[in-house]
């Protein structure tokens, strides 16, 4: 169960294998259970799945050049959205000041 919580569903992407109801997630859970019964370690199973699906399958992918988008993408989007909101607010305040102030003689 712990291993299934550390692995991401490649279909749902926001859920772990343990949480997902996708058919592929069910297949991967069966595969993990079968590998455990064969005596494979969590590390061996994880290495196999990473080799097959890439680092994206890990809920906490390693910080490498290939995974920068996974780690920093949400922050970039958040900062860009915040900067856009600030720009809109400042522009609206500027327009409001122009309409409130009487023209100079």
N, CA, C and O atoms as a printed pandas DataFrame, in Angstrom:
     atom_number atom_name residue_name chain_id  residue_number  x_coord  y_coord  z_coord
0              1         N          UNK        A               1    0.826   -1.196    0.000
1              2        CA          UNK        A               1    0.000    0.000    0.000
2              3         C          UNK        A               1    0.871    1.260    0.000
3              4         O          UNK        A               1    0.560    2.230   -0.692
4              5         N          UNK        A               2    1.954    1.246    0.772
5              6        CA          UNK        A               2    2.814    2.431    0.850
6              7         C          UNK        A               2    3.416    2.743   -0.516
7              8         O          UNK        A               2    3.508    3.908   -0.903
8              9         N          UNK        A               3    3.821    1.719   -1.240
9             10        CA          UNK        A               3    4.397    1.921   -2.571
10            11         C          UNK        A               3    3.348    2.487   -3.524
11            12         O          UNK        A               3    3.660    3.352   -4.343
12            13         N          UNK        A               4    2.115    2.012   -3.427
13            14        CA          UNK        A               4    1.050    2.490   -4.302
14            15         C          UNK        A               4    0.725    3.953   -4.027
15            16         O          UNK        A               4    0.270    4.657   -4.928
16            17         N          UNK        A               5    0.947    4.418   -2.818
17            18        CA          UNK        A               5    0.707    5.821   -2.476
18            19         C          UNK        A               5    1.828    6.720   -2.994
19            20         O          UNK        A               5    1.622    7.922   -3.163
20            21         N          UNK        A               6    3.005    6.159   -3.245
21            22        CA          UNK        A               6    4.151    6.929   -3.730
22            23         C          UNK        A               6    4.173    7.030   -5.247
23            24         O          UNK        A               6    4.964    7.789   -5.807
24            25         N          UNK        A               7    3.313    6.272   -5.914
25            26        CA          UNK        A               7    3.302    6.238   -7.376
26            27         C          UNK        A               7    2.051    6.919   -7.918
27            28         O          UNK        A               7    0.952    6.731   -7.397
28            29         N          UNK        A               8    2.232    7.706   -8.963
29            30        CA          UNK        A               8    1.157    8.497   -9.570
30            31         C          UNK        A               8    0.442    7.667  -10.637
31            32         O          UNK        A               8    1.067    6.896  -11.366
32            33         N          UNK        A               9   -0.859    7.838  -10.711
33            34        CA          UNK        A               9   -1.630    7.243  -11.793
34            35         C          UNK        A               9   -1.313    8.026  -13.064
35            36         O          UNK        A               9   -1.469    9.246  -13.095
36            37         N          UNK        A              10   -0.877    7.344  -14.094
37            38        CA          UNK        A              10   -0.503    8.042  -15.326
38            39         C          UNK        A              10   -1.728    8.475  -16.122
39            40         O          UNK        A              10   -1.604    9.257  -17.065
40            41         N          UNK        A              11   -2.896    7.983  -15.761
41            42        CA          UNK        A              11   -4.133    8.393  -16.422
42            43         C          UNK        A              11   -4.720    9.607  -15.701
43            44         O          UNK        A              11   -5.021   10.624  -16.326
44            45         N          UNK        A              12   -4.879    9.492  -14.380
45            46        CA          UNK        A              12   -5.506   10.574  -13.589
46            47         C          UNK        A              12   -4.529   11.712  -13.316
47            48         O          UNK        A              12   -4.937   12.872  -13.265
48            49         N          UNK        A              13   -3.295   11.412  -13.146
49            50        CA          UNK        A              13   -2.176   12.326  -12.933
50            51         C          UNK        A              13   -2.217   13.061  -11.608
51            52         O          UNK        A              13   -1.155   13.386  -11.077
52            53         N          UNK        A              14   -3.367   13.337  -11.053
53            54        CA          UNK        A              14   -3.426   14.034   -9.780
54            55         C          UNK        A              14   -3.618   13.081   -8.614
55            56         O          UNK        A              14   -3.630   13.511   -7.461
56            57         N          UNK        A              15   -3.767   11.811   -8.893
57            58        CA          UNK        A              15   -4.017   10.826   -7.856
58            59         C          UNK        A              15   -2.916    9.780   -7.832
59            60         O          UNK        A              15   -2.246    9.527   -8.833
60            61         N          UNK        A              16   -2.750    9.181   -6.662
61            62        CA          UNK        A              16   -1.800    8.078   -6.565
62            63         C          UNK        A              16   -2.457    6.818   -7.117
63            64         O          UNK        A              16   -3.665    6.790   -7.353
64            65         N          UNK        A              17   -1.660    5.783   -7.320
65            66        CA          UNK        A              17   -2.217    4.504   -7.763
66            67         C          UNK        A              17   -3.211    3.972   -6.743
67            68         O          UNK        A              17   -4.195    3.326   -7.104
68            69         N          UNK        A              18   -2.955    4.242   -5.477
69            70        CA          UNK        A              18   -3.821    3.770   -4.402
70            71         C          UNK        A              18   -5.199    4.428   -4.461
71            72         O          UNK        A              18   -6.198    3.788   -4.133
72            73         N          UNK        A              19   -5.269    5.691   -4.873
73            74        CA          UNK        A              19   -6.527    6.449   -4.887
74            75         C          UNK        A              19   -7.309    6.311   -6.190
75            76         O          UNK        A              19   -8.529    6.480   -6.199
76            77         N          UNK        A              20   -6.638    6.012   -7.264
77            78        CA          UNK        A              20   -7.244    6.067   -8.598
78            79         C          UNK        A              20   -8.177    4.891   -8.865
79            80         O          UNK        A              20   -7.941    3.767   -8.421
80            81         N          UNK        A              21   -9.248    5.188   -9.608
81            82        CA          UNK        A              21  -10.179    4.149  -10.045
82            83         C          UNK        A              21   -9.987    3.797  -11.517
83            84         O          UNK        A              21  -10.774    3.034  -12.077
84            85         N          UNK        A              22   -8.965    4.337  -12.140
85            86        CA          UNK        A              22   -8.709    4.075  -13.561
86            87         C          UNK        A              22   -8.315    2.611  -13.765
87            88         O          UNK        A              22   -7.637    2.027  -12.920
88            89         N          UNK        A              23   -8.734    2.021  -14.876
89            90        CA          UNK        A              23   -8.376    0.620  -15.151
90            91         C          UNK        A              23   -6.861    0.389  -15.167
91            92         O          UNK        A              23   -6.393   -0.640  -14.681
92            93         N          UNK        A              24   -6.095    1.329  -15.715
93            94        CA          UNK        A              24   -4.643    1.164  -15.734
94            95         C          UNK        A              24   -4.086    1.135  -14.314
95            96         O          UNK        A              24   -3.172    0.363  -14.025
96            97         N          UNK        A              25   -4.624    1.964  -13.429
97            98        CA          UNK        A              25   -4.169    1.970  -12.035
98            99         C          UNK        A              25   -4.457    0.623  -11.374
99           100         O          UNK        A              25   -3.640    0.115  -10.606
100          101         N          UNK        A              26   -5.616    0.052  -11.673
101          102        CA          UNK        A              26   -5.953   -1.272  -11.119
102          103         C          UNK        A              26   -4.970   -2.322  -11.633
103          104         O          UNK        A              26   -4.531   -3.191  -10.880
104          105         N          UNK        A              27   -4.628   -2.238  -12.918
105          106        CA          UNK        A              27   -3.654   -3.173  -13.487
106          107         C          UNK        A              27   -2.291   -3.014  -12.815
107          108         O          UNK        A              27   -1.632   -4.005  -12.502
108          109         N          UNK        A              28   -1.870   -1.774  -12.594
109          110        CA          UNK        A              28   -0.571   -1.548  -11.951
110          111         C          UNK        A              28   -0.581   -2.007  -10.498
111          112         O          UNK        A              28    0.430   -2.507  -10.004
112          113         N          UNK        A              29   -1.702   -1.848   -9.809
113          114        CA          UNK        A              29   -1.785   -2.358   -8.430
114          115         C          UNK        A              29   -1.650   -3.871   -8.414
115          116         O          UNK        A              29   -0.964   -4.421   -7.552
116          117         N          UNK        A              30   -2.308   -4.563   -9.375
117          118        CA          UNK        A              30   -2.177   -6.023   -9.471
118          119         C          UNK        A              30   -0.732   -6.418   -9.782
119          120         O          UNK        A              30   -0.212   -7.383   -9.221
120          121         N          UNK        A              31   -0.093   -5.675  -10.671
121          122        CA          UNK        A              31    1.303   -5.940  -11.025
122          123         C          UNK        A              31    2.204   -5.782   -9.797
123          124         O          UNK        A              31    3.089   -6.603   -9.560
124          125         N          UNK        A              32    1.972   -4.726   -9.025
125          126        CA          UNK        A              32    2.777   -4.489   -7.824
126          127         C          UNK        A              32    2.589   -5.622   -6.825
127          128         O          UNK        A              32    3.561   -6.124   -6.261
128          129         N          UNK        A              33    1.337   -6.027   -6.604
129          130        CA          UNK        A              33    1.081   -7.125   -5.662
130          131         C          UNK        A              33    1.742   -8.418   -6.128
131          132         O          UNK        A              33    2.309   -9.154   -5.319
132          133         N          UNK        A              34    1.671   -8.698   -7.432
133          134        CA          UNK        A              34    2.298   -9.912   -7.971
134          135         C          UNK        A              34    3.814   -9.855   -7.807
135          136         O          UNK        A              34    4.433  -10.862   -7.464
136          137         N          UNK        A              35    4.409   -8.713   -8.042
137          138        CA          UNK        A              35    5.864   -8.568   -7.886
138          139         C          UNK        A              35    6.275   -8.725   -6.427
139          140         O          UNK        A              35    7.321   -9.306   -6.135
140          141         N          UNK        A              36    5.458   -8.210   -5.508
141          142        CA          UNK        A              36    5.760   -8.369   -4.080
142          143         C          UNK        A              36    5.700   -9.841   -3.704
143          144         O          UNK        A              36    6.548  -10.324   -2.954
144          145         N          UNK        A              37    4.707  -10.558   -4.219
145          146        CA          UNK        A              37    4.602  -11.990   -3.929
146          147         C          UNK        A              37    5.779  -12.769   -4.508
147          148         O          UNK        A              37    6.160  -13.811   -3.975
148          149         N          UNK        A              38    6.363  -12.258   -5.611
149          150        CA          UNK        A              38    7.550  -12.899   -6.201
150          151         C          UNK        A              38    8.808  -12.604   -5.397
151          152         O          UNK        A              38    9.861  -13.187   -5.655
152          153         N          UNK        A              39    8.705  -11.696   -4.418
153          154        CA          UNK        A              39    9.844  -11.396   -3.574
154          155         C          UNK        A              39   10.636  -10.169   -3.984
155          156         O          UNK        A              39   11.718   -9.922   -3.451
156          157         N          UNK        A              40   10.107   -9.396   -4.927
157          158        CA          UNK        A              40   10.828   -8.188   -5.346
158          159         C          UNK        A              40   10.669   -7.093   -4.286
159          160         O          UNK        A              40    9.643   -6.996   -3.612
160          161         N          UNK        A              41   11.704   -6.283   -4.164
161          162        CA          UNK        A              41   11.673   -5.193   -3.188
162          163         C          UNK        A              41   10.919   -3.996   -3.771
163          164         O          UNK        A              41   10.687   -3.917   -4.978
164          165         N          UNK        A              42   10.546   -3.072   -2.894
165          166        CA          UNK        A              42    9.883   -1.846   -3.348
166          167         C          UNK        A              42   10.763   -1.085   -4.337
167          168         O          UNK        A              42   10.275   -0.544   -5.329
168          169         N          UNK        A              43   12.065   -1.049   -4.054
169          170        CA          UNK        A              43   12.997   -0.334   -4.935
170          171         C          UNK        A              43   13.033   -0.974   -6.322
171          172         O          UNK        A              43   13.078   -0.262   -7.326
172          173         N          UNK        A              44   13.015   -2.297   -6.393
173          174        CA          UNK        A              44   13.037   -2.977   -7.686
174          175         C          UNK        A              44   11.758   -2.688   -8.481
175          176         O          UNK        A              44   11.802   -2.441   -9.686
176          177         N          UNK        A              45   10.633   -2.725   -7.785
177          178        CA          UNK        A              45    9.355   -2.455   -8.449
178          179         C          UNK        A              45    9.312   -1.006   -8.927
179          180         O          UNK        A              45    8.901   -0.729  -10.054
180          181         N          UNK        A              46    9.736   -0.089   -8.066
181          182        CA          UNK        A              46    9.748    1.330   -8.427
182          183         C          UNK        A              46   10.675    1.573   -9.611
183          184         O          UNK        A              46   10.321    2.315  -10.528
184          185         N          UNK        A              47   11.853    0.962   -9.605
185          186        CA          UNK        A              47   12.796    1.123  -10.720
186          187         C          UNK        A              47   12.201    0.615  -12.030
187          188         O          UNK        A              47   12.388    1.234  -13.077
188          189         N          UNK        A              48   11.488   -0.506  -11.977
189          190        CA          UNK        A              48   10.850   -1.049  -13.180
190          191         C          UNK        A              48    9.803   -0.074  -13.721
191          192         O          UNK        A              48    9.764    0.202  -14.920
192          193         N          UNK        A              49    8.954    0.446  -12.827
193          194        CA          UNK        A              49    7.891    1.361  -13.263
194          195         C          UNK        A              49    8.460    2.684  -13.775
195          196         O          UNK        A              49    7.933    3.256  -14.729
196          197         N          UNK        A              50    9.530    3.174  -13.149
197          198        CA          UNK        A              50   10.167    4.403  -13.625
198          199         C          UNK        A              50   10.792    4.160  -14.999
199          200         O          UNK        A              50   10.719    5.026  -15.871
200          201         N          UNK        A              51   11.402    2.997  -15.198
201          202        CA          UNK        A              51   11.983    2.680  -16.502
202          203         C          UNK        A              51   10.900    2.610  -17.575
203          204         O          UNK        A              51   11.138    2.975  -18.727
204          205         N          UNK        A              52    9.726    2.148  -17.202
205          206        CA          UNK        A              52    8.633    2.001  -18.165
206          207         C          UNK        A              52    7.876    3.304  -18.415
207          208         O          UNK        A              52    7.553    3.623  -19.560
208          209         N          UNK        A              53    7.586    4.070  -17.336
209          210        CA          UNK        A              53    6.733    5.256  -17.458
210          211         C          UNK        A              53    7.480    6.574  -17.242
211          212         O          UNK        A              53    6.906    7.641  -17.461
212          213         N          UNK        A              54    8.712    6.525  -16.827
213          214        CA          UNK        A              54    9.486    7.745  -16.575
214          215         C          UNK        A              54    9.273    8.250  -15.149
215          216         O          UNK        A              54    8.472    7.700  -14.393
216          217         N          UNK        A              55   10.009    9.311  -14.799
217          218        CA          UNK        A              55    9.942    9.873  -13.447
218          219         C          UNK        A              55    8.567   10.432  -13.112
219          220         O          UNK        A              55    8.242   10.624  -11.940
220          221         N          UNK        A              56    7.760   10.694  -14.132
221          222        CA          UNK        A              56    6.433   11.261  -13.898
222          223         C          UNK        A              56    5.560   10.359  -13.031
223          224         O          UNK        A              56    4.647   10.840  -12.361
224          225         N          UNK        A              57    5.835    9.048  -13.038
225          226        CA          UNK        A              57    5.019    8.124  -12.258
226          227         C          UNK        A              57    5.247    8.298  -10.752
227          228         O          UNK        A              57    4.430    7.856   -9.944
228          229         N          UNK        A              58    6.341    8.932  -10.384
229          230        CA          UNK        A              58    6.632    9.158   -8.972
230          231         C          UNK        A              58    5.862   10.364   -8.461
231          232         O          UNK        A              58    5.859   11.408   -9.113
232          233         N          UNK        A              59    5.214   10.246   -7.322
233          234        CA          UNK        A              59    4.499   11.381   -6.744
234          235         C          UNK        A              59    5.481   12.488   -6.364
235          236         O          UNK        A              59    5.133   13.668   -6.401
236          237         N          UNK        A              60    6.695   12.113   -6.004
237          238        CA          UNK        A              60    7.758   13.076   -5.704
238          239         C          UNK        A              60    8.942   12.766   -6.606
239          240         O          UNK        A              60    9.892   12.106   -6.185
240          241         N          UNK        A              61    8.888   13.242   -7.845
241          242        CA          UNK        A              61    9.990   12.943   -8.778
242          243         C          UNK        A              61   11.272   13.616   -8.332
243          244         O          UNK        A              61   11.230   14.647   -7.660
244          245         N          UNK        A              62   12.432   13.037   -8.704
245          246        CA          UNK        A              62   13.699   13.653   -8.335
246          247         C          UNK        A              62   13.877   14.983   -9.055
247          248         O          UNK        A              62   13.359   15.178  -10.154
248          249         N          UNK        A              63   14.612   15.893   -8.429
249          250        CA          UNK        A              63   14.871   17.201   -9.040
250          251         C          UNK        A              63   16.020   17.046  -10.028
251          252         O          UNK        A              63   17.190   17.023   -9.644
252          253         N          UNK        A              64   15.669   16.943  -11.298
253          254        CA          UNK        A              64   16.633   16.818  -12.381
254          255         C          UNK        A              64   16.203   17.752  -13.502
255          256         O          UNK        A              64   15.104   18.305  -13.472
256          257         N          UNK        A              65   17.059   17.923  -14.475
257          258        CA          UNK        A              65   16.745   18.821  -15.583
258          259         C          UNK        A              65   15.452   18.404  -16.290
259          260         O          UNK        A              65   14.682   19.263  -16.720
260          261         N          UNK        A              66   15.211   17.126  -16.412
261          262        CA          UNK        A              66   14.010   16.637  -17.084
262          263         C          UNK        A              66   12.738   16.872  -16.276
263          264         O          UNK        A              66   11.644   16.864  -16.840
264          265         N          UNK        A              67   12.861   17.079  -14.972
265          266        CA          UNK        A              67   11.676   17.227  -14.125
266          267         C          UNK        A              67   11.485   18.648  -13.604
267          268         O          UNK        A              67   10.657   18.870  -12.720
268          269         N          UNK        A              68   12.230   19.607  -14.129
269          270        CA          UNK        A              68   12.061   20.999  -13.689
270          271         C          UNK        A              68   10.626   21.475  -13.878
271          272         O          UNK        A              68   10.094   22.184  -13.024
272          273         N          UNK        A              69    9.999   21.098  -14.978
273          274        CA          UNK        A              69    8.617   21.535  -15.233
274          275         C          UNK        A              69    7.671   20.989  -14.163
275          276         O          UNK        A              69    6.740   21.681  -13.751
276          277         N          UNK        A              70    7.900   19.762  -13.714
277          278        CA          UNK        A              70    7.041   19.182  -12.672
278          279         C          UNK        A              70    7.212   19.912  -11.350
279          280         O          UNK        A              70    6.240   20.117  -10.624
280          281         N          UNK        A              71    8.421   20.300  -11.037
281          282        CA          UNK        A              71    8.698   20.954   -9.758
282          283         C          UNK        A              71    8.368   22.438   -9.774
283          284         O          UNK        A              71    7.782   22.955   -8.823
284          285         N          UNK        A              72    8.742   23.130  -10.852
285          286        CA          UNK        A              72    8.633   24.589  -10.858
286          287         C          UNK        A              72    7.480   25.131  -11.690
287          288         O          UNK        A              72    7.144   26.309  -11.571
288          289         N          UNK        A              73    6.870   24.310  -12.524
289          290        CA          UNK        A              73    5.756   24.740  -13.362
290          291         C          UNK        A              73    4.612   25.373  -12.579
291          292         O          UNK        A              73    4.160   26.459  -12.942
292          293         N          UNK        A              74    4.126   24.728  -11.513
293          294        CA          UNK        A              74    3.033   25.340  -10.749
294          295         C          UNK        A              74    3.411   26.697  -10.160
295          296         O          UNK        A              74    2.577   27.601  -10.113
296          297         N          UNK        A              75    4.641   26.850   -9.717
297          298        CA          UNK        A              75    5.080   28.141   -9.154
298          299         C          UNK        A              75    5.145   29.222  -10.226
299          300         O          UNK        A              75    4.773   30.370   -9.981
300          301         N          UNK        A              76    5.617   28.854  -11.413
301          302        CA          UNK        A              76    5.691   29.822  -12.509
302          303         C          UNK        A              76    4.283   30.294  -12.874
303          304         O          UNK        A              76    4.062   31.488  -13.078
304          305         N          UNK        A              77    3.344   29.370  -12.956
305          306        CA          UNK        A              77    1.958   29.728  -13.283
306          307         C          UNK        A              77    1.376   30.619  -12.192
307          308         O          UNK        A              77    0.706   31.608  -12.490
308          309         N          UNK        A              78    1.626   30.275  -10.929
309          310        CA          UNK        A              78    1.121   31.072   -9.813
310          311         C          UNK        A              78    1.705   32.482   -9.834
311          312         O          UNK        A              78    0.974   33.455   -9.652
312          313         N          UNK        A              79    3.006   32.603  -10.052
313          314        CA          UNK        A              79    3.634   33.922  -10.104
314          315         C          UNK        A              79    3.139   34.738  -11.300
315          316         O          UNK        A              79    2.905   35.939  -11.171
316          317         N          UNK        A              80    2.981   34.107  -12.447
317          318        CA          UNK        A              80    2.480   34.815  -13.626
318          319         C          UNK        A              80    1.050   35.296  -13.395
319          320         O          UNK        A              80    0.702   36.415  -13.771
320          321         N          UNK        A              81    0.233   34.465  -12.786
321          322        CA          UNK        A              81   -1.138   34.873  -12.475
322          323         C          UNK        A              81   -1.172   36.020  -11.480
323          324         O          UNK        A              81   -1.965   36.950  -11.627
324          325         N          UNK        A              82   -0.308   35.959  -10.459
325          326        CA          UNK        A              82   -0.226   37.049   -9.481
326          327         C          UNK        A              82    0.239   38.344  -10.118
327          328         O          UNK        A              82   -0.295   39.414   -9.829
328          329         N          UNK        A              83    1.238   38.245  -10.986
329          330        CA          UNK        A              83    1.734   39.446  -11.676
330          331         C          UNK        A              83    0.652   40.023  -12.578
331          332         O          UNK        A              83    0.504   41.242  -12.662
332          333         N          UNK        A              84   -0.094   39.178  -13.242
333          334        CA          UNK        A              84   -1.191   39.646  -14.086
334          335         C          UNK        A              84   -2.278   40.327  -13.266
335          336         O          UNK        A              84   -2.815   41.356  -13.676
336          337         N          UNK        A              85   -2.604   39.755  -12.105
337          338        CA          UNK        A              85   -3.617   40.354  -11.239
338          339         C          UNK        A              85   -3.164   41.717  -10.729
339          340         O          UNK        A              85   -3.950   42.664  -10.700
340          341         N          UNK        A              86   -1.900   41.819  -10.326
341          342        CA          UNK        A              86   -1.366   43.103   -9.858
342          343         C          UNK        A              86   -1.412   44.140  -10.978
343          344         O          UNK        A              86   -1.782   45.289  -10.737
344          345         N          UNK        A              87   -1.044   43.753  -12.190
345          346        CA          UNK        A              87   -1.070   44.675  -13.328
346          347         C          UNK        A              87   -2.488   45.174  -13.598
347          348         O          UNK        A              87   -2.687   46.361  -13.855
348          349         N          UNK        A              88   -3.465   44.285  -13.541
349          350        CA          UNK        A              88   -4.865   44.681  -13.771
350          351         C          UNK        A              88   -5.331   45.644  -12.684
351          352         O          UNK        A              88   -5.998   46.635  -12.980
352          353         N          UNK        A              89   -4.987   45.362  -11.433
353          354        CA          UNK        A              89   -5.392   46.225  -10.323
354          355         C          UNK        A              89   -4.756   47.598  -10.443
355          356         O          UNK        A              89   -5.433   48.611  -10.267
356          357         N          UNK        A              90   -3.459   47.646  -10.741
357          358        CA          UNK        A              90   -2.784   48.937  -10.888
358          359         C          UNK        A              90   -3.349   49.740  -12.053
359          360         O          UNK        A              90   -3.516   50.955  -11.940
360          361         N          UNK        A              91   -3.641   49.094  -13.152
361          362        CA          UNK        A              91   -4.222   49.779  -14.308
362          363         C          UNK        A              91   -5.616   50.324  -13.962
363          364         O          UNK        A              91   -5.960   51.440  -14.351
364          365         N          UNK        A              92   -6.410   49.542  -13.237
365          366        CA          UNK        A              92   -7.751   49.999  -12.847
366          367         C          UNK        A              92   -7.656   51.192  -11.898
367          368         O          UNK        A              92   -8.431   52.140  -12.023
368          369         N          UNK        A              93   -6.720   51.159  -10.955
369          370        CA          UNK        A              93   -6.538   52.294  -10.039
370          371         C          UNK        A              93   -6.129   53.550  -10.801
371          372         O          UNK        A              93   -6.612   54.642  -10.504
372          373         N          UNK        A              94   -5.251   53.401  -11.770
373          374        CA          UNK        A              94   -4.800   54.540  -12.567
374          375         C          UNK        A              94   -5.965   55.155  -13.335
375          376         O          UNK        A              94   -6.105   56.377  -13.384
376          377         N          UNK        A              95   -6.792   54.315  -13.930
377          378        CA          UNK        A              95   -7.956   54.815  -14.671
378          379         C          UNK        A              95   -8.950   55.499  -13.733
379          380         O          UNK        A              95   -9.564   56.503  -14.093
380          381         N          UNK        A              96   -9.102   54.947  -12.527
381          382        CA          UNK        A              96  -10.029   55.516  -11.565
382          383         C          UNK        A              96   -9.549   56.905  -11.139
383          384         O          UNK        A              96  -10.361   57.822  -11.014
384          385         N          UNK        A              97   -8.263   57.070  -10.919
385          386        CA          UNK        A              97   -7.704   58.371  -10.538
386          387         C          UNK        A              97   -7.914   59.409  -11.648
387          388         O          UNK        A              97   -8.213   60.571  -11.376
388          389         N          UNK        A              98   -7.754   58.976  -12.880
389          390        CA          UNK        A              98   -7.928   59.891  -14.018
390          391         C          UNK        A              98   -9.368   60.388  -14.114
391          392         O          UNK        A              98   -9.597   61.549  -14.457
392          393         N          UNK        A              99  -10.327   59.541  -13.823
393          394        CA          UNK        A              99  -11.725   59.937  -13.930
394          395         C          UNK        A              99  -12.188   60.745  -12.725
395          396         O          UNK        A              99  -13.115   61.544  -12.852
396          397         N          UNK        A             100  -11.569   60.561  -11.552
397          398        CA          UNK        A             100  -11.966   61.255  -10.344
398          399         C          UNK        A             100  -11.368   62.659  -10.283
399          400         O          UNK        A             100  -12.045   63.589   -9.843
400          401         N          UNK        A             101  -10.128   62.836  -10.709
401          402        CA          UNK        A             101   -9.461   64.130  -10.630
402          403         C          UNK        A             101   -9.986   65.085  -11.715
403          404         O          UNK        A             101  -10.104   64.705  -12.880
404          405         N          UNK        A             102  -10.300   66.337  -11.316
405          406        CA          UNK        A             102  -10.738   67.309  -12.329
406          407         C          UNK        A             102   -9.547   67.719  -13.181
407          408         O          UNK        A             102   -8.407   67.722  -12.717
408          409         N          UNK        A             103   -9.826   68.063  -14.425
409          410        CA          UNK        A             103   -8.706   68.479  -15.291
410          411         C          UNK        A             103   -8.113   69.781  -14.786
411          412         O          UNK        A             103   -8.830   70.641  -14.274
412          413         N          UNK        A             104   -6.818   69.924  -14.929
413          414        CA          UNK        A             104   -6.143   71.148  -14.476
414          415         C          UNK        A             104   -6.385   72.282  -15.464
415          416         O          UNK        A             104   -6.457   72.055  -16.672
416          417         N          UNK        A             105   -6.517   73.568  -14.920
417          418        CA          UNK        A             105   -6.841   74.722  -15.784
418          419         C          UNK        A             105   -5.733   75.122  -16.696
419          420         O          UNK        A             105   -5.880   76.071  -17.467
